Amino acid sequence: MVRQRAAPSTPAAERAAAAAKKATAAKKAAAAARNAQKGAGSGSSKSSWNLMSALYVAIGVLVLAVVVATLQQQGHLFQAAEQPSTDAAAKRAPLPPVEDRSRGMSIKSIAERAKSLPCKNRHTDRDCHNFARHGHCSEAPGWMAVFCPASCNTCELKDPSVRCDAERIGYERTPALEPGSIDDLFANLPARYPEYNVTYLSRPPSGPWVVKFHNFLDDEEINTLINQAAGDLQRSTDQGGFSEDGVQEQVISQGRTSENAWCDDECESNPIVQRVMNRIAEATKVPQDNFESFQLLRYQIGQQYTRHHDSSASDNEMLAGPRILTFFLYLSDVEAGGGTRFTDLKPPITNNPERGSAILWPSVTNDDPRRIDSKTFHQALPVEKGTKLAANIWIHQYNYVLPNLHGCTGSFSEFE
């Protein structure tokens, strides 16, 4: 049921009535003063002066009262004493500035404004009622709470601070990384995976951990991933700010000009895709519940992704926490260009695409997994000749799947 707003109160009208009474009293006082002046026409100059002063004061009070009453009726005075309607306040309130265009801004900063949102469906009522009849209120509770709240009778869940309450959704935060565990993970990779000829592109103390797995994917796995993206590729976007109900804006930018597609539930249920994901989970020692969906990428000539970071300090406010690791897979060779360049290292290092290989790096520091590692800024260099096909998985500090189900990651996919 759609909530109805109560009729607005009218304190300005009440004040205007009071001012009108004051104006009437002032008129009476002025009349009395004029009568007194007439009666005292032959009195002393001192009495005349007193009467004239009283007359001027009364006239001044009369003029002031009339002005006050007029302004109050027009709603221009004492506005600070009145609270604007919630709808008007929501429209006027500007979005907070985006801290990092590649990752977005704090979701906490918009929670208060969510309380003023009207309860209505973002999609047509017909579609929303149809989704509800087919069980999506329970199967996709986050999406429905944001886009079809009236049809699911979940209007209170439009507020992300309510929708994403950990106790409400039964969420327990088990960290994937403890302080010091990044060094242990990366230092042991060559011994654990001799079949992949693991090599270090960078390592402490001179730089961050960046490792390369040779022959991580076989031809069947490569072709399966490529086929999953066929026909679904669209212009890649950056992440912007959050709306009041916790939906993160997708921003088209000149800094990121590739095309991408997301591996949906059907894609991830493919046994070959699942085989790759299991291997990534084993290599990183992080469960798949902490993974975002596979992102499938295509860079054609001139396309690139300028310097950016995969994580953001504001991610610590999200239930899933920050992105802690990036696992990047190369699905093609590239004749020229298209390398992954770690821009802030001295000197910078570039890994050129090699079909079937993969690289892994952390986005947070070894000592504190909540802190962004500033040394892992990177870019995808422009392709100069050929086509670059790739895929990546972003891995979070905490379970990502459950918050995503409840609409607590900012990411929402349309129903088919």
N, C-alpha and C positions, 0 to 999 in steps of 0.2 A: 504494500500500500504506500502511495506517495504521501509524504508528510506535508501537511498544510501549515503555512505560517500564520500565526495569530495576527489579528488586525493591529496596526501600529498605534501606539499611544500618542497623545497630542499635548505634551507639556507646553509647547510654544503657544498653543491656543489658550491654555489656562493662564499663562503669563500675560498674554495680550489682554484678556478680560480684566485681570488685576490692574494692568496699566491704565485701562480705560476708566476704571473706578477712580484711580489717582487723578486722571485728567479732569473728571467731573468735579472732584473735590477742589482741584486747583482753580477751576472756573468759578466755583462758589467763593473761594478765598479772594479772587481778583475782584469779583463783584462787590464783596464786602469792603474791600479796600477802596474801590472807587466811591462807594457811598460815604465811607468815612471821610474821604477827601472832600466831597461836596459839603458835608456837614461842618467841616473845619475850615471853610474858606476864609473866615475872618480871624482865625487864630494866629498865634505867634509864628514867626518864620521857622522856629525849631520844630513846632508841631507839624507844619507843612512839610518840612524836610523828612520827618519820620514817616509821614503818610506816603510821600512820594517814594521813599525807599521800600516801604512795604508793597506798594503797587508794582515797582520794578521786579522785586523778588517774586511776587505772585505770578507776574507775566512770564518770568524766566522759568518758573516751575511748570507753568502751563505748556510752554513751548517744548521743554524737555520731555514732559510726559507724552505729548502728542508724537514727538519724534520716536521715542522708545516704543510706543504702541505700534506705530507704523512699521518700524523695522522688525519688531517681533512677528508681526503678521506675515511679513515677507520672508521670514526664516533666516535673516542675515545676522542676528545678534544672539550671543550666548550659545553659539553652535557647539562650543567646547563642552557645554554641560549636557548636550544630547549625544547619545551614541548613534552612529550611522547604522542603517540596516545592514544585516550580515551580507546580503547580496552585493550592496554597493561597496562595502569594505573589501570584499573579495575581489571585485573588479578593479578597484583602485590600487590594491596592494601589488607592488612590482615584484617580479621574481628576484630572489637573491642572485648575486653575480655568480657565474659558473667559476669554480675554482680551477678546474682543469678540463678543457674542452674534450680531452680524450677519454675522460672517465666520469664527468658529471660532478654534482655537488651534494652536500649533505641532505639526506632525506629528513633528518630531524628538524631542519629549519623550516619545513613547510607543514609539519604536523598540525600546528595550531590552526592554520588556514583551512585545513581539511574539514574542520568541524562546521564550517559555514556552507559546505557544499549542499545543494539541493539533492534530494534523493530521486534521481531519474535515470533511466537507462541511456547509456551512450549509443547503443545500437537501437534499431527500431524495436518497438514493443513486440511486434510480431516475431522477429527473430529471437529476441530474448525469451519470450514465452515458450517458443519452440525449443530453444536450448534447455530451458528449465525442465520441460516435459521429458526430455531425453536424458535427464540425470546429470547434466553438466554442473549443477549447483554443488554437487558433492564430488564429481570427478575432476572439475577444474575450479575449485573454490575461489582462488585468487582472481582469475580472469573474470569470473562471473560477478564477484563482489565489486569489481571496478567498472565493468562494462554493462552489467545487467543487474544492479543491486535491487531494483524494485521488483523484478521478476523472481528473485531468490529470497526476498524479504530480509536482506542483509545490509540495510542502509548504513548501519553503524560501522560496517567493515570498510567503507570507503576511506575512512581515516586510517592511514598506514600504521599509526602508532597503536591502534586497536587491532587491526588485521594482523600485524606482525608481532604481537606480543608472544614471546617465546613460550610462556606457560600455556597460553590459549591453544597453540598448535602442537604442544607436546615436543618442544624442540630442546635438545641438549647439545651444548657446544663442546665437542671433543676436538681439540686442536690437532691438525696434521703435523705441525712442526713445533718442537720445543726449542728454546734457545740452545744453540750449538749443534742442532741436528742437520743443518744444511751442509756444513763441512763434512760430517760423517757420511751423508748420502752421496755427495759428489766424489769424495776421495775413494770410495769403494766401488764405483761403477766399472772401471776397467777390469777389476778382478772378477766381478759378478757376471760380466758380459763379454768374455773374450771373443765370442762369435761375431760381435758387432764392431770389433776393432775400435773401441772407444778411445777418442783422442781429446785432449784439452786444447781448446782455442784460447782460453784464458783461465787463470786460476789465481787464488790469493798467494802471496800478499800483493802482487803487482796489479791485480785486477779481480773482477768478480769471477765466479764459476761460470764457464760456458763450455759445454761438452758436445761432441759430435759422435753420433752413432752411424757407422757405415752399414749399408745394407740392412737397415732396420725393417724395411717393407719388401715383400716379394711382389712380383708382377700381378698376381691375382688380387692382392690387397690394394695395390695402387690403382688398378683398373676399376675395382669396386668403388673406391672412394671417388674417383673421377666421375663414374656413372651416376653416383648419388646426387651430384650437383647439376647434372645435365638438365637444361631447361629451366632451372630455378635461380640462376645467377642474376643478381641485381646490384646496382651501384652500392658500394660499401658506405657506411656512415660512421661518424663519430658519435659519442655519447654526450648529450647536453645535460640540462638541468631537469629536476623532477617537477611534475605537476603536483597540485595539492593532494591528489589521491595516489601519488607514488608511482606514476608512469614516467619513465625516463625518456626525454626527447631524443630522437634520432636526427642528427645534424649532418647534412651533406656539406662536405668541406673540400676545398682545393688541395688540402694536405693529404687526403686519402682518396685516391681515384681508382682503386681496384674494384673488382666485382666479387661478391660473395654469396654463399648460400649456407643455410644451417642444416645440419643433420638432425632431422626430426625423430620422433619416436619410432616410426617405421624404419627409417634409415639405421638408427642405433640398434634396432632389434635384428638387423641383418647379421647372421653368424660370423661373416668375415669381418665386418666392422667391429663387432663385439670382440673378436679375437685381437684386433689391434688395440682396442681400449683396455682389454685385460693386460696386455703386454706393457702398456704405458703405466697402468696402475701398479704393476709389479716393479717396474723400473724406478718409479718415484716413491713407492711405498705409501701411496695415498689412495684411499678407496674411491671408486667411481662416483659415489654420492657427492664428492667434492668437486666434480668436473662440471664445467659448462659444456654445452653441446659442441660437438665437432663443428668448426667453422671451415668451410671449403672455399678456396680463394683462386682467383684468376687475375693475373697481371699481364696486360698486353703492352705493346710498344708505347713507351712514354708514361705508363701508369706507375704509381709509386705510393708509398706511405711515408710522409716526412717524419722527422724525429719525434718520438713519443715514448711514453712509458705505459706498460700494461696494467699498472696498479695505481692506486691513489690513496692518500692518507684518509680521505673521507670514507673509504671502503670499510674502515674499522667500525663504523657505526652500523653497518649492515649486518644482518644475522649471519650471513655466510663469510663475513670477514673479507680481508684483502685477497687479491690474486697473489699467490705465493710463487707459482712456477708457471712457465710457458713451455709446452712441448710442441715444437714446430717441425712439420713433416714436408719434405720436398717430393712432389709427385712428377716432376719433369726436370730435364736439363734445360738450360737457357743458353742460347748462343752467345749473348753479350748482355751484361747488366743484370739487374734483378737480385743482387746479393743482399744479405742481411748484414747491416753495418752497425756496430756498437760505437756510437758516435762520441761518447764522452771518455773513452779510454785514450791513454797517451802511450803510443800512438793508437788511433782507432783500428779495430779489426773488422774484416769483412769475410763472411762465409758465402761462397758462391753456390747456387743451387746445384744439387747432384741428385738425380732421380733415385728414390728409395732411401735416401739418408734422412737423418733427423738431428736437430739440435735441441738442447735443454738448457735453460738458465733460470735463476731465481729472480723474483721481483722485489724480495724483501731481504733484510740483512740476517746474517747468521746469529748475531747476538740478540736481536729483537725482531721476531717475525711480524711485529706490528708496524715496523718502520720501513719505509720505502728505501730500496737500494738505489741511490742516485747514479751509480755507475752502470746500470743496465738500461739506460735510455738507448734507443736503437731506431733504425729506419729501414724501410724496404727501398732499395735504390731503384731508380727508373729502369725498366726493361729497355734495352737498346736494340735487341734483335731476338726474335723468337717469342715464345709465350711461357710465362711462369705459372705453373699449377702447384698449389700447396694446400696444406690443411694444418690447423692448429687446435690445441685444447688448452684453455686457461683453467688452472687448478686453484681452488680456494683453500683457505686455512680451515674452514669448517664446512659442514654439510651444505651443499648448494641446492640439491634436488628438492628438499622439503620446503625451504623458504621460497624457491621458485614456484612450486605448486600453489603456495598460498599468496602469490603476488607480492613478494617481499624483496625482489631483486631489481625491480624497475623494468624488467624485460617481460613483454607480453607478446605471444604469437596468436594470430587469428585462427579461428576454427575453420576447417575446410568445409 
